[in-house]
Amino acid sequence: MTRIFLLACFLAGLTAAQDDAWKPFQFLIGDWVGEGNGGPGEGTGGFSLSFDLERNILVRKNFAVYPDARHEDLMIVYLDGPSKTPRAIYFDTEGHVIRYSVDAKADALIFESEKSEPGPHYRLTYVPAGDRVKGKFEMRAPGEERYKTYLDFSARRK
């Protein structure tokens, strides 16, 4: 009986630590609709972020429709190692695979591609804005010091 109680206490402690690690992501969990108007050169789209595998991962599914193309991607956010450091891996319909470190700040989530990855580097930032979220996707070419904004976006809850 004592072993079962100790195991239950240990598992409860792990669950509490895991829930704490997910707190910075709470503002982004749900279904979102992009606020672009779909005019020439602009896309429409949306994304969702939800727990999966018994709250062990977050799954983001994203789509964007442009006048001449459609883009879809999937990102899995997970807690790495004993420190429960958030990390992510991204896949898209164009064949990209990006491994991200995640900086979960009080006022933003910043996904930055791993420095060890060859080629360009990427940074994806989400900032809560009431019932909306603002975001930015940036790229840094090899040899350059600064990121350049590729896409600014905003979305509202569905």
Secondary structure, 3 states (H helix, E strand, C coil): CHHHHHHHHHHHHHHHHHHHHHHHHHHHCEEEEECCCCCCCCCEEEEEEEEECCCCEEEEEEEEEECCEEEEEEEEEEEECCCCEEEEEEEECCCCEEEEEEEECCCCEEEEECCCCCCCEEEEEEEEECCEEEEEEEEECCCCCCCEEEEEEEEEEC
